[in-house]
């Protein structure tokens, strides 16, 4: 069978299933580095259902699970799009031919900034990081933020100090925006973090970030 015809039949079947199992879902396509899930970025409304990474509607996702398979007509969607259903938000991580659509469920909204180095030699003003000395990279992007194993100690290492947590952050890639180690992250809970490791693949960004403490 022609692969294009087979793919079209798969999308058609997914749409039929979504009508029976899912709910109306809005699709958004980021245009720039600012908040992607806004009215002007919405381009489609379609029925969609989401199930766990095992691909069966048998139980809810356990702790620490960010992945889900999306069941919907993916003929018009693409990797990096956001899907919202009520208060729930996913982004499409993979949409490979003849395979289920892999989605990541988000639980936080994050922003990334990059500290700017002093522009003059010799004596400069305060050298710490402030809002005036950072460049925005991504603003108000829904992402998945989960605790990562391991942790460090604050540099002061006082007896009452707790370990510094690390998180794993998943979010789609935006063409033209490259995240690097030492970039700064803040989430909707007001927590600050520093990017410790970056990985960019076909699935988007996978970051390890360390909570910034003072």
N, C-alpha and C positions, 0 to 999 in steps of 0.2 A: 504494500500500500504506500502511496505517496506520503512522505513524512508530514508535509504541510496539511494535507487532508486529515491525517490522523491527529495532528495537534489541534486542528479546528474542532474535531469531534470530542477531544478531551475537554477543551474549553467549554463546548456546548454542554457536555455531560456535567461538568462542574457547576455550571450555571443552574442547571435543573436541580441538582442536589442542594445548592445554596438557597434556592427558592423554598425548598421544603424544610431545611434545617437551620438556616441562618436568619439574619436580620439585615435591614437596610444599613449600608455602610458608605461613608463618604471617602473618596480618594483625593489625596492632595499631592501635588508635585512641587518640590522646592524650586524657587526661581533664583534665590540668592542666599546669602549667609544669615539672613534674619529669620525670624520665626516661620517655620514652614507650614504649620497647621493654622492657617488663617484663611478667611473667606476667599480672598483673591487667588489663592492657590488651589482651590477645589475645582476639579475638572470632571468629576464623575460621581454618580450615586449608583450603587449596585448591591444586590443581595450577596452576603458572604457569611461563611461559618468558619470557625477556627477550632482545631483539635490539637491535642498534644503531639510531641515529636514521634510517638509511636504510630501516629496516623489513624487511631481508632478513638471513637467517642466512648471510652470506657471509664475514665477517671479524670479528675482535675490535675493540672500540673503540680508537681511537688515543689517544695522549697528549692530555690536555686536553679529553677528551670526557666529559661527565657524564651525557648523556641516553641513554635507552633507551625502547623501546616494550615495554609489558607485554602479554603474551598470556595472558589468564585470564578467567574469568567475573566481570565487574565489576558484576554486578547488586547486590551487597551492599557494595561498597567505595565510597569517596568520596575527594575531594581532601584531602590532608593525612594520609592513612593511611600507615603504614609496613608494608613487606613484607620478611620475612626468609627467606632460603633458605640454610641452612648458616650460614657466616660473613658472607654478603653481605647488605647492607641497602639497600633503595630506599625512597623516598617517592613518593607519587602527586602529580604536579604539575598534571596536567590530565586530566579525564575528561569530554570533551565528547561530545554525542550523535552517533552514527554514525561517530565517529573513533577511531583507536587510543588506548589509554591511555598518556599520556606520564609516564614515571617518571624520577627522578634517583637515580643510584647514589651512595651516601654513602661517604666514606673517612676521616672524622674524627668525633669526638664533641666537641661544643663546649658551653660555658656562657657566658651573658651576664649582666653585672651593670651597675648604674648607680651612679655615685658620688653620694653624698649631700652636699649643701651644708651648711656649718655652720649650726646652729640658733640660735646666740646672737650678739649683736653684741659688738663690742669684741674683747678678747683671747680666742682659742680655743686649744684643744689643737693638736697637730700637724695641719697642714692638708693633708698629702699623702693619697693614696688608700691605704687599708688595707682588710683584710677586714671590719673593724668599721664602716667608713664606706661600704659599698656595699650596694645592694639587689638580691637575685637577681631576674632576669627569666626566664631559661630555664636549666634545669640538665640537663646530660648529654643533649643532643639530637644524634642522628646528622645530619650535614650533609655537603655536598660542599665541600671547600676546595681551590682550585686557584690557582696563581700567576697574578697579573695583570701585565700589561705596565707598565713604568715603575717608578719607585722614587725614594726621596728620600735625603738625607744626614742623619746625626745632627746635632743642633744644634751640637755641639762642632766638627764638621768637621775632625777630626784627619787627618793624612796616612794613617794606617793604618786609618781607618774604612772599612767597606764600606757599600754602599748599603742602605737600609732596604727590605725587600721589602713588596709589597702582595699581598693575596690576594682572590679573589672567593669569597664564601661563599653557597651556596644552601641554603635550608631552608624547610620549610612554615610557613605563618602559623598562629598560635594565636589564636583570638578573645580579645580583652581584653589581649593583650600587644603593645605597640607599641615597636619598636626605633628608636633615634634615633642621630644622629651623636654621638660622644664616649662612647657606651656601651663597656664593656670586654668583651673576649672572651678566653677561655682554652680551649685544646684539650687533648686527651688526651695530647699530647706535652709539655705544660707550657709551650707557647708563649703569650705574651701579646700582645694586639693591641687597637687602638682603632678603632672604627667610623668610617670617613671619609665614607662615602656610603651612603644607603639607598634602596632601591626596592621598593615593595610592589605586586604585580600579582596577577592571577588565578592565576599560577603559584607564588605565595608570595614569600618574601623573597629579594632579590639584594643582597648587601652588598659594599662594598669596604672592606677593613680594612687597617690599617697596623700592622705588627709594632711592638710597644712595646720600646724598647731603653733601657738605662740607661748 
